[in-house]
Amino acid sequence: MDCRIGVMNTTLGYINNIKPSLGARIERFHQSFEAEFLSASSFLTLAQFRELASIWRMNYNERVNPN
């Protein structure tokens, strides 16, 4: 995995877990993203993935935090 990350010019970041619930919220997001978006969708281009992921993320945020 480290090799792939270096090739993609990506750096790993770590969560500063100030609030104990932060890790749980991030895990919930990742589980929902995988179950609702990645498993249910197919993409032909990276641009298409980014556009659809952005739309999904906005809908997810409205459902989880409706304020």
Secondary structure, 3 states (H helix, E strand, C coil): CHHHHHHCCCCCCCCCCCCHHHHHHHHHHHHHHHHHHHCCCCCCCHHHHHHHHHHHHHHHHHHHCCC
